[in-house]
Amino acid sequence: MSVIHVKDRDGSEHTLEARPGLKIMEIIRDAGLPIEAACGGSCACATCHVYVAPGWIARLDPQDDMEVDLLDLADAVTETSRLSCQIEFDETLDGLKVELAPE
């Protein structure tokens, strides 16, 4: 079983089962954690904003222009900010650590 580790906005950490082919946003949402994901994963908002743990950021596919543009409009953006709808889980991301960005 593959997993991701998610820190919620209260500081609680959750270990979630992760299946290849799902977006990180879908894994977090389906687990019932408070991620808005208003656009449903179509990269049209920024309500699935997460912080990726520094040791993991280089393992992700690079951001495309649309993700960069949306993050420019988001609050509290850092160097490790990503839209979780743009990160597809595969076995190389087993153990990935992310934190939900402030709303």
N, C-alpha and C positions, 0 to 999 in steps of 0.2 A: 504494500500500500504506500503510495506517495502522499506527501503532506506539504502544506505550507503553514507558516506561523504568522498570525496576524495579531497585532496589538491594536485594541480598540481605543476610542477617545477617552475612556476612563482609565486607561493604562493596563487593563486586563489582557492577558495573552491567551490566544486560542490556537489550537492545533487542528487544522481542517484537512480532511481527506481531499486529495486533488487528483482529478482524472485528466490524462492527456487530451488535448483538443479543446478543453474549456478555457475561457478567458479567466484571469484572476478575479475580475469583477464578478463573474458568474459564481465562482466558488465561494467568495465572500458573501454575496447576496443570498445564495441558496442555503448557506449556513445560518441565515437569520441575523447576521451582524448588520449594524446600522450604516449601510452604504446606500446613498440615494440612487445613483445610476439612472438619473431621470430620462436619459435618451435611450436606455436599454442596451447600450453598448455600441452605438453607431458613431461614436466619436463626434458628438454634436453638442456636448456640454462640458463640464469638467467636474461633475459631482461624484466621480469615482476616483478622485485624486488620492494617491497613496505616496508614502515615502518608502523607498526600497532601501533595505539595509546596505550600507556602503560596500560590503564584500560581495554583494550580488549584482550591483548595478552594471558592471562590465560584462556580465554573463547574458544580459538581455539584448534582444535585437535593438538596433538604434531607433530612436523616435523618427516618425515621418513628419513632414511639414505640418499636417493638420494637427497632430498631437502637440507639437511645439507651439503652434498658434493658440490652441486652447489653453495650454498651460500659461501662456502669456497673460491670459485673462483671469486666471485663478488667483486666489489669495494664498498667502503663506507658502509660496513655491520655494523649493530648495534645489540644490544640485542633484539630489536623488529623487526628485518628484517625477512621478509617472502617472498616466491614466491607466488604471487597472484593466479597462476594457481593451487596451491595446497590447496587453501581455498575454500571449497564449501559453498555457502550461504544457510542458513536456517533461520527460524524466530527468533532463539535465537541470530542471529547476526544483527537484525534490529537496525540500528543506528551506525553500525561499522564505525570507522574512520581510514582511511589510508592516507598515503602520498606517492607519487611517488618518488622513490629513484633517485638520479642523474643518467644520462645515462653514 
